[in-house]
Amino acid sequence: MQHQWDDTIVALATPPGVGAIGVIRLSGKGSVGVVDRLAPGKQLADAKGNSLHVAVLKEGDRLLDEVVISVFRGPRSYTGEDVVELSCHGSSYVIQQVVEACIRQGARMATPGEFTLRAFLNGKIDLVQAEAVADLIASGTQAAQTTALHQIKGGFSFVLKALREELIQFSALIELELDFSQEDVEFADRTSLRSLLNKIDVTVSDLLASFQLGNVIRNGVSVAIVGKPNAGKSTLLNALLNENRAIVSAIPGTTRDTIEEVLNIGGVLFRLIDTAGIREGADEIEAIGVERSREKMRSADIVLYLFDVNETDAAAIGLLQEELRAVSNAWLLVGNKVDLQNNLHHEAASKTVYISAKENRGLHQIGERLLQLVNAGTIQAEDTVVTNARHYASLLSVAESIASVKAGMDNRVSGDLLAIDIRRSLHHLGEITGEISNEDQLDYIFSKFCIGK
């Protein structure tokens, strides 16, 4: 991407399609002038920041639309530049005509994420906050929303920047020692440095440990619903979704391929996968479905094994538990069809949930157990949770660098070698917030944004 920061960009900021209004956003030093030329008589060049104006947009003698114009003056705007937003009527045709008119008046189409990229480059937000904007737009649960808002407000960045500032001070003192190497003096207190390194180590370890939860918040949890044919897997999926998503019949082997649906439980997205019944396939097609079931069972985050309580005794349940331990670290055993009268006794199956998918009995226990298995809990507004794989990779590098500094101190290596490892730590911390960045990295990050953000 070839960046130009002295031009004016324009894009639709609301989702495409017909609606009551569509918001067109412009940013750059010429944004007010572009709109002023389309709104004769308004004299927007004199407009104050944070002001609204009703105007009729015209290009020559051609009427475009009647709009509300919002003017935001830099640096007190989202991008740090002059920003103008046009609230147009939500016709796709009208919006297209207004955008094209803005381009003819000197603007150009924005690239994906360019508004937020300009906010980052103009110092309005750091890179963590910029990425959190995209996470907030994509959030589909309360947990994802809360985590993204915390990062937008700078919670994660504050933790990292505070540690980096302290480490910079020690780095400067050690660098100063190199200028006086012949005098054999120490400006940096090694005891205080060791204390800071331990502090960084603990903080980074906690952040790394939070990534498992962060991955759950961001990507959801895959749950493979497996079991023998006719155990009620499709009925359970329909009951959890409260809709007839999967075909249900009394004929074993009805489900021949996997069906995936998303369910929000306690603010966490669970991707439920209904699979074909596991048995020796009656025909070639069913055998393929069974093999796919086994693949989903091996790759899923959680395996939910459903069995018919009327056909399974305590000894068989014990064997099932042993098999599940061998294939999955997180599993849930669910006994179905407790509504029937000929239930067997299951005193040994204390870790098993008993339900009736047909009568919607005991389903809340499944949700509770699934949340326990992912250890999601309740995400508080002040919690810092790592949800970004890029942040996780940089934190791993920080941890390695800090370990090298500690080892160097233990071995009493020279100050110049210590300085190298400290600079590495500072570099990786700076990569996360964007204090250390390159154009290729920025292009990759912001290319995943929508055009008008």
C-alpha positions as CSV (number, residue, x, y, z in Angstrom):
1,M,0.0,0.0,0.0
2,Q,1.4,3.4,-1.0
3,H,0.5,5.9,1.7
4,Q,-0.2,9.6,1.2
5,W,-1.0,11.5,4.3
6,D,-1.7,15.0,2.8
7,D,-4.7,14.0,0.7
8,T,-8.4,13.6,1.5
9,I,-10.1,10.2,1.8
10,V,-13.8,9.2,1.6
11,A,-15.8,6.0,2.2
12,L,-19.1,4.8,3.4
13,A,-18.9,4.3,7.2
14,T,-22.2,2.4,7.6
15,P,-22.9,-1.1,6.2
16,P,-23.8,-1.3,2.5
17,G,-27.5,-1.8,1.6
18,V,-30.7,0.0,1.9
19,G,-31.4,1.7,5.3
20,A,-32.9,4.9,6.8
21,I,-29.5,6.7,6.5
22,G,-26.0,6.0,5.2
23,V,-23.0,7.9,6.7
24,I,-20.3,8.9,4.4
25,R,-17.0,9.9,6.1
26,L,-14.2,12.1,4.8
27,S,-10.9,12.8,6.5
28,G,-7.9,15.0,5.5
29,K,-7.0,18.7,5.3
30,G,-9.3,19.1,2.2
31,S,-12.3,17.3,3.6
32,V,-14.2,20.4,4.6
33,G,-13.4,22.1,1.2
34,V,-14.7,19.0,-0.7
35,V,-18.0,19.1,1.0
36,D,-18.2,22.9,0.9
37,R,-18.1,22.8,-2.9
38,L,-21.1,20.4,-2.9
39,A,-23.1,22.5,-0.4
40,P,-23.4,25.9,-2.0
41,G,-24.1,28.7,0.4
42,K,-23.2,26.9,3.6
43,Q,-19.6,28.3,3.9
44,L,-18.4,25.3,5.8
45,A,-14.8,26.6,5.7
46,D,-15.8,28.8,8.7
47,A,-17.7,26.0,10.5
48,K,-16.5,25.2,14.0
49,G,-15.6,21.7,15.2
50,N,-18.3,19.4,16.6
51,S,-21.0,21.3,14.7
52,L,-24.0,20.1,12.6
53,H,-25.4,21.6,9.4
54,V,-28.4,20.8,7.3
55,A,-27.6,21.2,3.6
56,V,-28.7,20.3,0.1
57,L,-25.8,18.7,-1.8
58,K,-25.6,19.7,-5.5
59,E,-23.0,19.1,-8.1
60,G,-23.5,21.9,-10.7
61,D,-27.2,22.0,-11.4
62,R,-27.7,18.4,-10.3
63,L,-29.4,17.7,-7.0
64,L,-27.8,14.9,-5.0
65,D,-29.5,14.7,-1.6
66,E,-30.5,16.6,1.5
67,V,-28.1,15.7,4.3
68,V,-26.9,16.5,7.8
69,I,-23.2,17.5,7.8
70,S,-21.1,16.8,10.9
71,V,-17.8,18.7,11.1
72,F,-15.0,17.7,13.4
73,R,-11.8,19.8,13.4
74,G,-8.4,18.2,13.9
75,P,-6.7,17.4,16.1
76,R,-9.9,16.9,18.1
77,S,-11.3,14.2,15.8
78,Y,-11.1,10.5,15.4
79,T,-8.3,10.6,12.9
80,G,-6.6,13.7,14.3
81,E,-7.4,15.5,11.0
82,D,-10.4,17.5,9.8
83,V,-13.3,15.0,9.5
84,V,-16.6,15.5,7.8
85,E,-19.5,13.0,8.0
86,L,-22.5,13.2,5.7
87,S,-25.7,11.6,6.9
88,C,-27.5,10.8,3.7
89,H,-30.7,9.0,2.9
90,G,-29.9,5.3,2.8
91,S,-30.5,4.6,-0.9
92,S,-27.5,2.7,-2.3
93,Y,-27.8,4.7,-5.5
94,V,-27.9,8.1,-3.6
95,I,-24.8,7.1,-1.5
96,Q,-22.9,6.0,-4.6
97,Q,-23.7,9.3,-6.3
98,V,-22.5,11.4,-3.3
99,V,-19.3,9.4,-2.9
100,E,-18.5,9.8,-6.6
101,A,-19.2,13.5,-6.4
102,C,-16.8,13.8,-3.4
103,I,-14.1,12.0,-5.5
104,R,-14.6,14.4,-8.4
105,Q,-14.2,17.3,-6.0
106,G,-10.7,16.0,-4.9
107,A,-11.1,13.1,-2.5
108,R,-10.1,9.5,-3.1
109,M,-11.5,6.2,-1.9
110,A,-10.1,5.2,1.4
111,T,-8.3,1.9,1.7
112,P,-9.4,-0.7,4.3
113,G,-8.9,0.6,7.9
114,E,-7.3,3.9,6.6
115,F,-9.3,6.1,9.0
116,T,-8.1,4.1,12.0
117,L,-4.6,3.9,10.5
118,R,-4.5,7.7,10.3
119,A,-5.7,7.9,13.9
120,F,-2.7,5.7,14.9
121,L,-0.2,7.6,12.8
122,N,-1.4,10.9,14.2
123,G,-1.0,9.7,17.8
124,K,-4.7,9.5,18.7
125,I,-4.5,5.8,19.6
126,D,-1.8,3.1,19.7
127,L,-1.7,-0.1,17.7
128,V,-3.4,-2.2,20.5
129,Q,-6.3,0.3,20.6
130,A,-6.5,0.3,16.8
131,E,-6.8,-3.5,16.7
132,A,-9.3,-3.3,19.5
133,V,-11.5,-1.1,17.3
134,A,-11.8,-4.0,14.7
135,D,-12.4,-6.5,17.6
136,L,-15.2,-4.3,18.9
137,I,-16.9,-4.1,15.5
138,A,-16.6,-7.9,15.2
139,S,-17.7,-8.7,18.8
140,G,-20.6,-11.1,19.0
141,T,-20.8,-11.6,22.8
142,Q,-20.6,-9.5,25.9
143,A,-17.2,-11.0,26.8
144,A,-15.8,-9.9,23.5
145,Q,-17.3,-6.5,23.8
146,T,-16.0,-5.9,27.3
147,T,-12.5,-7.1,26.4
148,A,-12.4,-4.9,23.3
149,L,-13.6,-1.8,25.2
150,H,-11.0,-2.3,27.9
151,Q,-8.3,-2.3,25.2
152,I,-9.7,0.7,23.4
153,K,-9.6,2.6,26.7
154,G,-5.9,1.7,26.9
155,G,-5.9,-0.8,29.7
156,F,-3.6,-3.3,28.0
157,S,-1.4,-0.5,26.6
158,F,-1.1,1.2,30.0
159,V,0.3,-2.0,31.5
160,L,2.9,-2.4,28.8
161,K,3.9,1.2,28.5
162,A,4.5,1.5,32.3
163,L,6.8,-1.5,32.2
164,R,8.6,-0.3,29.1
165,E,9.2,3.2,30.6
166,E,10.8,1.7,33.7
167,L,13.0,-0.6,31.6
168,I,14.0,2.3,29.4
169,Q,15.4,4.1,32.4
170,F,17.6,1.1,33.4
171,S,18.6,0.7,29.8
172,A,19.8,4.3,29.6
173,L,21.8,3.9,32.8
174,I,23.5,0.7,31.6
175,E,24.3,2.4,28.3
176,L,25.8,5.2,30.3
177,E,28.0,2.7,32.1
178,L,29.5,1.7,28.7
179,D,30.9,5.2,28.3
180,F,32.7,4.9,31.6
181,S,33.8,1.2,31.2
182,Q,37.4,2.0,32.2
183,E,36.3,3.5,35.5
184,D,34.4,0.3,36.4
185,V,31.4,2.1,37.8
186,E,27.7,1.0,38.0
187,F,25.0,3.6,37.5
188,A,22.2,1.0,37.3
189,D,21.2,-0.5,40.6
190,R,21.3,-4.3,39.9
191,T,19.0,-5.1,42.8
192,S,16.3,-2.7,41.5
193,L,16.9,-4.0,38.0
194,R,16.4,-7.6,39.2
195,S,13.2,-6.5,40.9
196,L,11.9,-4.9,37.8
197,L,12.7,-7.9,35.7
198,N,10.8,-10.1,38.1
199,K,7.8,-7.7,37.9
200,I,7.9,-7.8,34.1
201,D,8.2,-11.6,34.1
202,V,5.1,-12.0,36.3
203,T,3.1,-9.6,34.3
204,V,4.0,-11.2,31.0
205,S,3.4,-14.7,32.3
206,D,-0.1,-13.6,33.5
207,L,-0.8,-12.1,30.1
208,L,0.4,-15.2,28.3
209,A,-1.8,-17.3,30.5
210,S,-4.8,-15.2,29.6
211,F,-4.5,-16.0,25.9
212,Q,-6.3,-19.3,26.2
213,L,-9.3,-17.4,27.6
214,G,-8.8,-14.7,25.0
215,N,-8.9,-17.2,22.2
216,V,-12.2,-18.5,23.5
217,I,-13.6,-15.0,23.7
218,R,-12.4,-14.1,20.2
219,N,-12.9,-17.3,18.2
220,G,-15.5,-19.3,20.3
221,V,-15.2,-22.9,21.4
222,S,-15.9,-25.9,19.1
223,V,-18.0,-28.6,20.7
224,A,-18.3,-31.9,18.8
225,I,-21.6,-33.7,19.7
226,V,-20.8,-37.3,19.2
227,G,-22.3,-40.7,20.2
228,K,-23.9,-43.8,18.7
229,P,-26.7,-43.5,16.1
230,N,-30.1,-42.6,17.6
231,A,-28.7,-41.3,20.9
232,G,-30.5,-38.0,20.3
233,K,-27.6,-35.8,19.0
234,S,-29.7,-33.9,16.5
235,T,-32.6,-33.6,19.0
236,L,-30.1,-32.1,21.5
237,L,-28.8,-29.7,18.9
238,N,-32.3,-28.5,18.0
239,A,-33.2,-28.2,21.7
240,L,-30.1,-26.1,22.5
241,L,-30.8,-23.8,19.5
242,N,-34.5,-23.8,20.1
243,E,-35.2,-24.5,16.4
244,N,-35.4,-27.5,14.1
245,R,-32.0,-27.1,12.5
246,A,-31.1,-30.8,12.2
247,I,-33.3,-33.6,10.7
248,V,-34.6,-35.9,13.4
249,S,-36.0,-39.4,12.9
250,A,-36.1,-42.8,14.6
251,I,-34.0,-44.3,11.8
252,P,-30.4,-44.8,12.9
253,G,-27.8,-43.0,10.7
254,T,-30.1,-40.1,9.7
255,T,-27.3,-37.6,10.1
256,R,-24.7,-38.4,7.5
257,D,-22.6,-35.2,7.6
258,T,-21.6,-32.6,10.2
259,I,-23.9,-29.7,10.9
260,E,-22.4,-26.6,12.6
261,E,-24.3,-23.9,14.5
262,V,-23.3,-21.1,17.0
263,L,-24.8,-20.7,20.4
264,N,-24.1,-17.9,22.9
265,I,-23.9,-19.3,26.4
266,G,-23.0,-16.9,29.2
267,G,-21.3,-14.5,26.8
268,V,-19.1,-17.2,25.1
269,L,-19.7,-18.4,21.6
270,F,-19.9,-22.2,21.3
271,R,-19.8,-23.7,17.8
272,L,-21.9,-26.8,18.2
273,I,-21.1,-29.6,15.7
274,D,-23.7,-32.3,15.2
275,T,-22.0,-35.4,13.8
276,A,-23.0,-38.7,12.3
277,G,-23.5,-41.5,14.7
278,I,-20.3,-43.5,15.4
279,R,-20.7,-47.1,14.3
280,E,-19.6,-49.4,11.5
281,G,-21.2,-47.7,8.5
282,A,-24.2,-49.4,6.9
283,D,-23.1,-48.0,3.5
284,E,-20.2,-46.1,1.9
285,I,-21.8,-42.7,2.4
286,E,-22.5,-43.3,6.1
287,A,-19.0,-44.6,6.6
288,I,-17.6,-41.3,5.3
289,G,-19.8,-39.4,7.8
290,V,-18.6,-41.6,10.6
291,E,-15.0,-40.8,9.7
292,R,-15.7,-37.1,9.7
293,S,-17.3,-37.5,13.1
294,R,-14.0,-39.0,14.4
295,E,-12.0,-36.2,12.9
296,K,-14.3,-33.6,14.5
297,M,-13.9,-35.4,17.8
298,R,-10.1,-35.2,17.6
299,S,-10.0,-31.6,16.6
300,A,-12.8,-30.1,18.8
301,D,-12.0,-28.0,21.9
302,I,-14.7,-30.0,23.8
303,V,-16.2,-33.4,23.1
304,L,-19.8,-33.8,24.2
305,Y,-20.5,-37.5,24.1
306,L,-24.3,-38.3,24.2
307,F,-25.6,-41.8,25.1
308,D,-29.0,-43.4,25.6
309,V,-29.4,-44.0,29.4
310,N,-31.8,-46.9,28.6
311,E,-29.1,-48.8,26.7
312,T,-26.0,-48.0,28.8
313,D,-25.1,-49.3,32.2
314,A,-22.6,-48.0,34.7
315,A,-19.8,-50.2,33.5
316,A,-20.3,-49.0,29.9
317,I,-20.3,-45.4,31.1
318,G,-16.9,-46.0,32.9
319,L,-15.5,-47.3,29.6
320,L,-16.8,-44.3,27.8
321,Q,-15.1,-42.0,30.3
322,E,-11.8,-43.8,29.8
323,E,-12.1,-43.5,26.0
324,L,-12.9,-39.8,26.2
325,R,-9.8,-39.1,28.5
326,A,-7.7,-40.7,25.8
327,V,-8.9,-38.4,23.0
328,S,-9.7,-35.1,24.6
329,N,-8.6,-32.9,27.5
330,A,-12.0,-31.4,27.8
331,W,-15.1,-33.6,27.5
332,L,-18.6,-33.9,28.8
333,L,-20.6,-37.1,29.1
334,V,-24.4,-36.6,28.7
335,G,-27.0,-39.2,29.3
336,N,-30.1,-38.6,27.3
337,K,-33.8,-39.9,27.3
338,V,-34.3,-39.9,31.0
339,D,-38.0,-39.3,30.2
340,L,-38.4,-43.0,29.4
341,Q,-39.5,-45.4,32.1
342,N,-36.9,-48.2,31.8
343,N,-33.9,-46.1,32.9
344,L,-30.9,-48.1,34.2
345,H,-29.1,-47.2,37.4
346,H,-25.9,-45.1,37.1
347,E,-24.5,-44.7,40.6
348,A,-20.9,-44.8,39.2
349,A,-21.4,-42.0,36.7
350,S,-21.1,-39.0,39.1
351,K,-19.5,-36.8,36.4
352,T,-22.3,-37.4,33.9
353,V,-25.2,-34.9,33.1
354,Y,-28.6,-36.5,32.7
355,I,-31.1,-34.8,30.4
356,S,-34.1,-35.3,28.2
357,A,-33.4,-33.5,24.9
358,K,-37.0,-34.3,23.7
359,E,-38.6,-32.6,26.7
360,N,-35.9,-29.9,27.2
361,R,-35.1,-31.2,30.7
362,G,-31.6,-30.6,32.2
363,L,-30.3,-28.6,29.3
364,H,-29.2,-25.7,31.6
365,Q,-26.7,-28.2,33.2
366,I,-25.0,-28.6,29.8
367,G,-24.4,-24.8,29.5
368,E,-23.1,-24.6,33.0
369,R,-20.6,-27.5,32.5
370,L,-19.5,-26.1,29.1
371,L,-18.6,-22.8,30.8
372,Q,-16.8,-24.6,33.5
373,L,-14.7,-26.5,30.9
374,V,-13.6,-23.4,29.1
375,N,-13.0,-21.6,32.5
376,A,-14.6,-18.4,31.0
377,G,-16.2,-17.0,34.1
378,T,-17.2,-13.4,34.1
379,I,-15.0,-10.9,32.2
380,Q,-14.8,-7.7,34.2
381,A,-14.3,-4.3,32.6
382,E,-10.9,-3.9,34.2
383,D,-9.6,-7.3,33.2
384,T,-6.7,-7.4,30.7
385,V,-7.0,-10.5,28.4
386,V,-4.8,-11.2,25.5
387,T,-7.0,-12.0,22.5
388,N,-4.6,-11.2,19.6
389,A,-2.1,-13.8,18.3
390,R,0.3,-11.1,17.3
391,H,0.4,-9.8,20.9
392,Y,0.9,-13.3,22.2
393,A,3.9,-13.9,19.9
394,S,5.5,-10.6,20.9
395,L,4.9,-11.4,24.6
396,L,6.6,-14.8,24.1
397,S,9.6,-12.9,22.7
398,V,9.6,-10.5,25.6
399,A,9.6,-13.4,28.1
400,E,12.6,-15.0,26.3
401,S,14.5,-11.7,26.3
402,I,13.8,-11.1,30.0
403,A,15.1,-14.6,30.7
404,S,18.3,-13.8,28.8
405,V,18.8,-10.6,30.8
406,K,18.3,-12.5,34.1
407,A,20.7,-15.2,33.0
408,G,23.3,-12.6,32.0
409,M,23.0,-11.0,35.5
410,D,23.4,-14.4,37.1
411,N,26.6,-15.0,35.1
412,R,27.8,-11.4,35.6
413,V,28.2,-10.7,31.8
414,S,29.4,-7.4,30.7
415,G,27.1,-4.4,30.5
416,D,27.2,-4.2,26.7
417,L,25.7,-7.8,26.5
418,L,23.1,-6.9,29.1
419,A,22.2,-3.8,27.1
420,I,21.6,-5.9,23.9
421,D,19.1,-8.2,25.7
422,I,17.3,-5.2,27.3
423,R,17.0,-3.5,23.9
424,R,15.5,-6.7,22.6
425,S,12.9,-6.7,25.4
426,L,12.1,-3.0,24.7
427,H,11.8,-3.8,21.0
428,H,9.2,-6.6,21.5
429,L,7.2,-4.5,24.0
430,G,7.2,-1.7,21.5
431,E,6.0,-4.0,18.7
432,I,2.8,-4.6,20.6
433,T,1.7,-1.0,21.0
434,G,3.2,0.2,17.7
435,E,6.0,2.2,19.1
436,I,8.2,-0.1,17.0
437,S,6.5,-0.8,13.6
438,N,7.0,-1.0,9.9
439,E,4.8,-0.3,6.9
440,D,4.4,-3.9,5.9
441,Q,3.2,-4.8,9.4
442,L,0.7,-1.8,9.4
443,D,-0.5,-2.8,5.9
444,Y,-1.3,-6.4,7.1
445,I,-3.1,-5.3,10.3
446,F,-5.2,-2.6,8.8
447,S,-6.0,-4.5,5.6
448,K,-8.4,-6.6,7.7
449,F,-10.5,-3.6,8.7
450,C,-13.6,-2.6,6.8
451,I,-13.3,0.3,4.3
452,G,-15.0,3.0,6.2
453,K,-13.2,2.4,9.5
